[in-house]
Structure formats: C-alpha cells, structure tokens
C-alpha cells in the first residue's frame, strides 16, 4: 500500500483484512477451546482451503485469467515439502527408490513448507514465463495443459512420488493453530498484493490490457510475478495439506480439487479478497457438511447402494446457479469495509465481468 | 523402427487421426461461434457410452438402433446444457462461461458416479468391431477401417451441410464474425443451438468408436478425448473447422510416431510431451497450422 493511497483513501480503506480475519480468528479460538474433533478438522480444512483459494485469487482475481494450474502447484508443494519433512526411516519405508542424496535430509516442518513452496514457485516461474503473453482461450488451454503435465509427471515419477499409489507415512504436523496462523496471514498478503502497485498494474491490465500497456505497464512481467507469488502460496498450502491429510496420491491434486477451488473462488467473487474468503467459508462448510452426510449414509447403509459424487453434483449445480444469477459472485468483487459507504471506485469491475461478449 | 511406414502403421495412424479429427471438430464447432472451450464435451462422450451400456444390456434392440439412440442422447444433452447452463451466462463473460462448462462437466461426471457406479461397465460391441481383415499381407482390425470410413462419411456430410445449406452458411458466417451475422438477421439462439447439437452428434459418434477400443465405460472416460481435442485443435488452429480436422489427423500421426520413437521409459510421459507441443505451438504459432479469422489473443 502506497503512502499516497493511504492519505487519499483514509484508513477506512484498509480495514478489509482485519474485518475478514477477526471473525475467523474468533472461530479458530472458539473451535480449539470447545470444538469436537470433527469440528476442529473442518475448521483446519477451512484454513488450508483459504490459503489455496487466496493463492488462486491473487492471480486469477487480479489478472482476470482463469487458472487451472494452481492445484498442480499445490501438489508440487505437497510432495516437495514431504520429501524434506519425513524422517529417513519413513522415507525408506514409503519411497524405496528415492534418490540417495534426498534420503538423509530431514528438516523442521516450517522450513520444509517453505522449501516446498519455493520449489513450486520456481517451477511455476519457468513453466509460466512463456505463457503470460497469452490471454483468453489460448491462456486457458495452455494453463490447463500445465496442470495435465504436472499431473502426468507426479503420477509417473515413482522415485519421488510413489507413482499413482498413495504416499503414506507423512507426519501430522498441521493443526488448527498453525493452519489458522498461516490462513489469516494469507488474507493480509492477498490484500496487500491487491493494493500494491504491482496488484494495481495487474488489475489495470485485467480491465483493459491495451490501455494498460499503452501507459507503460509491462503486462507480461506483472502477470508473471503474480503467478510466481500465487504459486508460492499454493505450494505452501499444499505442504500444509500434505501434513494434515498425511497420506495422498497425485489424484488429490487434479480436476476434482481444481473444481472445488474454483467453486470457492467464484461463489464469493474472484475480484476481491473478501469474496475469496467468504466463498471459501461458505463452500467449505457446505462441502464438508455434505461429505459428512454422504459418508454416514454409506456407513449406515441408508441406501441400498453407495452414494458417491452427491457432494460434487450439489456443488456443481449451485455453482451454475450462482454463475447465472450473480456471475461475479456473492460480493461481486467488492471488499468488506468498515464504513458502509461505497468507497470502491466506480470503474472497478470484478474479474469475471470483463471482456463482455459480443454474443 | 523397421516397420515405421508399413501399411498397418499407416492405417492405424489414419484411424486414430480420423477419430481425433471428429473429436476436435466437435469441440471447435462450438468454440468457433461462442469462443467457449467446452469442458463438458468429454462428458457427452461418456453419456453416449452409458446409453450404449444400458441399452445393450437391457433391451433387445439391434446394435445399430442402440448406437443411433446413444448419438441422439448425446445430441439432446448437448442441446440441453446449452439451453439451461450456457445461454443464461452467455452475455456475461468468457470466464463465467468457462467455469460454467467446467461445472457442467463435473455435474455430469458425478451424476454418472451417483446414478450408475464408479466402476467400469462393460459394453457389448457388435461382431464387426473385433473382426480382422487381411489386406496386402497384414492383419488390420475391422474397427480401424470402420472408424476411417465413418469419419470420412461424417466429414463429407458435414462439409456439404456447411457449404450448401442456409443453416450451414449461417454457421460458417457466425464463426467468422458472429456480431455481423446477427446484424444480417440470423437468429443467434438458433445458430448456437445448432452448433451444440452438431457437437453432441459428433461426441456420440466418437463415443461408439472410443468405447469400441476399450469395450467399457467409466464416469471419467470423457477426460482423455477432451485432452485430445485440446491438443488437436491447438495444432490445427482453433479458428477454423478445417484446422480442427487437420489437427486431428496430425495429432493421430504424431501420437503414433511418438509411440514408436520414444523409449519405453519415457512412453509413460507421452501425454506430457503432447501438451508441451501444445504450449510450444501456442507460443510460436497461436493461430495453428490453418489460419482462421483474426486472432488478437496475445498481448506484448
């Protein structure tokens, strides 16, 4: 946030991250004090999802480019962090073909997460550099191609990922406390990015890329930097996810998860941090609630057949309805603010309302 | 490497290419008009597969009748998704439409999971699919010849439709300049619905031959054809229907060549290689092999 912006807009403009973080902090504290095991689990998942959705918002919301690849970077972060956090014995048991130089490394949890995130962002930097000049359908297809490539490599690189099989034996380091700290921190990062000069330039390129480049914004560079930052956060979130779920396969980081992330972002509204936060809360609670019902129906055999996919059917239907009725999400790209006056500039359009169709 | 350019390699590549051309064409016919990359396209193939499964196991209809019903079902579903999901968001934004198509894809896929089963279901195939023909001293599966002939028939039929009927001419005009076409009095909804219906028919026919190769159907069977359609359309050019067909054949040939030339250890990564090719093509020749209308997709 620039000082000049602070002066012109007043402090009321910066209450957004605090207003978003405060209720979540209260939720985390209350859950850790009084919550059942199930509730603690759900709230932890909520914070992990928050990190992932915000990582997607940082790129997608500000650049207006639909990204399918972030779940891939989440996967890279998950596998990479696990390689550094597991004990040599555990690695020998679950990854017998692991390269010799990786076997003895055993780092603390937080460092492993950071290394995992760093690896994800480095890979993102290399893969995305040539793609950032593409827009529209070409961008969507190439970024989708990136997800497919990452998935194919994760599935087949058995030495490092245990191939398509489940990787197990990861220590359960992620808990409600640390996921809440990182989740809340990410709210501030995402907001600071949006309001930073880089974020502003990126949003300018989203709303009109020709006008933006005509005033000297290097669109490729700002997109690229945002992509790297968002891949770093996605990788970090992936690391947290890995140490929460403790056993996973490459298919955890593919289309189903991508759909969940996109649903969370789109339901709330991709144009703003508030939309991402609210969408994550709403969709996570609905999803976990439905999963719980689905699982207990299967365990109790309420129906004569196993119920699979009900959660996704419901979410997909809800998402289509939201897109029809409120295509820019519940919040429509606006931010939650302390004073109720519409402080948002009138020309600030949410990401999903750009490029109006001639059709 | 010795059998690189023998007749059976050629026929195999050609049949693969024909199938891929149909797959790509079904995607591009919608993309050309709506600029929508329809992620739900693969699920149409799945849906036709399940109709095939349900009717071959439950009724005594001859296979051809069942196949026709499957194709009609795919066409109807394609039309319905347009009517219910895409039409309301069409005016809003490209991103909204893309996410809608992703949601429709998830909906159909998980609907199949929920209603039928996550497990693969065997589909009965007619005799002709497993027969072998001796041609020029080599054994060629009848299936491959059928794929080539059906594709040719469909491609010829479709190009006649596009060239000589009013609807076809309107469709081609719309894919070049939709706004102008509308101004000339062509109803937008009719054109878009027709494009989705044709896309559905192609998906249905593709389904017959795709399932003809594996003999079973799963809820996720649409994923692979969708990826193939992406690669093929990007190779050939997303802006033209001819490009999609050319892209399909080129992809079929490339895929067969890579299958022969890559060492076994790298063969697992074949999909990753194909997508690398896509990325490279989009970077250096974003309009593909066949140039369509103006692109204007890149900045910088």
Interface residues (C-beta under 8 A of the other chain):
Chain A: X64 X66 X130 X131 X133 X134 X135 X136 X137 X138 X140 X141 X142 X144 X145 X146 X148 X149 X152 X153 X156 X205 X209 X210 X213 X218 X219 X220 X255 X256 X259 X262 X263 X266 X270 X307 X308 X309 X310 X311 X312 X313 X315 X316 X317 X319 X320 X323 X324 X327 X351 X352 X353 X354 X355 X356 X357 X358 X359
Chain B: X31 X34 X35 X37 X85 X88 X89 X90 X91 X92 X93 X94 X95 X96 X97 X98 X99 X100 X102 X103 X104 X106 X107 X109 X110 X111 X112 X113 X114 X118 X178 X179 X188 X192 X219 X223 X227 X230 X234 X238 X268 X269 X271 X272 X275 X276 X278 X279 X282 X283 X286 X297 X298 X299 X300
